[in-house]
Amino acid sequence: MKQKVLSIALGGFMLAAMLAPTIAEASSKVFYWSFDMDLRAVDGSRNGMYYDLNKGDIDVSGQIWPDKQGVNVRPVSVFVELWRDTLGADTYVGGRTVVPSSTVGTRTKFSFSADGQPADQYYLYFSKAEDDYWDLRGSGSILNDY
């Protein structure tokens, strides 16, 4: 009798486990990036800095700071862009404009997001409209939620 009760209990437990809805856990991965900008642009595709991202949401965050003062009173704005490497012309995913501090070493934070992106290789592109002779540095991360 004891064995029959255990068999029924075990069978009921297994049936409940199979019928219970499965809960999918969200996964994510993080990539870290950095750059030294002594001229007008830093192009991740030319530097071989690609990030293999899964289908899902992408969050880019970081900070930019002047390392050496240039000829202007303050550094010109930096365009921070995320691109998807595709066959033919690459696809612009998103970005933002960052105005660096005019004080050497003072960091300016930024972030932007791109939701629902396909799985592919991506890269960052940093540029200024003109070379103002300010040397800039930057670092940050790319968070891929899938």
C-alpha positions in Angstrom: 0.0 0.0 0.0 2.8 2.3 0.9 4.5 1.7 -2.5 1.2 2.4 -4.3 0.8 5.8 -2.5 4.5 6.7 -3.3 3.9 5.7 -7.0 0.8 7.9 -7.2 2.5 10.8 -5.5 5.6 10.6 -7.7 3.4 10.3 -10.8 1.4 13.3 -9.8 4.5 15.3 -9.1 5.9 14.4 -12.6 2.7 15.3 -14.3 2.5 18.6 -12.5 6.1 19.4 -13.5 5.4 18.6 -17.2 2.2 20.7 -17.3 3.6 23.7 -15.4 4.4 26.6 -17.6 8.0 27.1 -18.3 9.6 30.4 -17.3 12.1 31.7 -19.7 14.9 33.7 -18.1 16.2 36.7 -19.9 19.9 36.5 -20.7 22.4 39.2 -21.4 26.0 39.8 -22.2 28.2 42.8 -21.8 31.1 44.0 -24.0 33.5 46.7 -22.9 35.0 49.3 -25.2 37.5 52.1 -25.1 39.1 54.6 -27.5 41.8 57.2 -27.9 40.8 60.0 -30.4 43.7 62.1 -31.5 42.1 63.2 -34.8 38.5 63.4 -36.1 37.2 59.8 -35.9 37.6 56.3 -34.4 35.9 53.7 -36.6 35.4 50.3 -35.0 35.0 48.6 -38.4 38.4 49.8 -39.5 40.0 48.8 -36.2 38.4 45.4 -36.2 36.4 46.1 -33.0 33.2 44.1 -33.8 30.7 42.9 -31.2 28.7 39.7 -31.9 25.3 40.5 -30.5 22.2 38.3 -30.1 18.7 39.3 -31.3 17.3 41.7 -28.7 17.9 45.0 -27.0 21.2 46.9 -27.0 22.2 49.5 -24.5 25.3 51.6 -25.1 26.8 53.6 -22.2 30.0 55.3 -21.5 32.0 58.4 -20.8 34.2 60.7 -22.8 36.9 63.1 -21.5 39.6 65.4 -22.9 43.1 64.1 -22.5 44.9 67.1 -24.1 43.6 70.6 -24.7 43.3 71.8 -28.3 43.2 75.2 -30.0 39.5 75.9 -29.4 38.1 77.0 -26.0 36.2 73.8 -25.7 36.2 70.5 -27.7 33.6 70.1 -30.5 30.8 67.7 -30.0 31.4 64.0 -30.5 28.9 61.8 -32.4 28.7 58.4 -30.9 27.0 55.9 -33.3 26.2 52.2 -33.2 26.3 50.4 -36.7 25.3 46.9 -37.8 27.8 45.3 -40.2 25.7 44.2 -43.2 26.4 43.0 -46.7 26.7 46.2 -48.7 26.1 49.5 -46.9 26.1 49.1 -43.1 23.0 50.0 -41.1 22.9 52.8 -38.7 21.3 51.6 -35.5 21.3 54.6 -33.1 23.5 57.1 -31.4 23.8 60.4 -29.6 25.8 63.6 -29.6 28.1 64.2 -26.6 29.5 67.5 -25.6 32.8 66.8 -23.8 33.9 68.9 -20.9 36.4 71.7 -21.5 38.4 70.6 -18.4 41.1 68.0 -19.1 40.2 64.8 -17.3 36.6 65.6 -16.5 34.3 62.9 -17.8 31.0 63.4 -19.5 28.6 60.4 -19.3 26.2 59.3 -22.0 23.9 56.4 -22.9 21.4 55.3 -25.6 19.4 52.2 -26.5 18.2 50.3 -29.5 15.5 47.8 -28.9 14.5 44.7 -31.0 17.7 44.5 -33.0 18.6 41.4 -35.1 21.5 39.1 -34.2 24.6 40.3 -36.1 28.0 42.0 -35.8 27.9 45.6 -34.6 30.6 48.3 -34.2 30.9 51.7 -32.7 31.9 54.9 -34.6 33.0 58.1 -32.9 33.5 61.3 -34.9 33.8 65.0 -34.7 32.7 67.5 -37.3 36.2 69.0 -37.4 39.6 68.3 -35.9 39.9 70.8 -33.0 43.2 69.4 -31.8 41.7 68.2 -28.5 42.7 64.6 -27.8 39.8 62.7 -26.3 39.5 59.4 -24.5 36.5 57.2 -23.9 35.3 54.0 -22.3 32.1 52.2 -21.6 30.0 49.1 -22.3 27.5 47.5 -24.6 24.8 45.5 -22.9 22.9 43.0 -25.1 19.6 41.7 -23.5 18.2 38.7 -25.4 
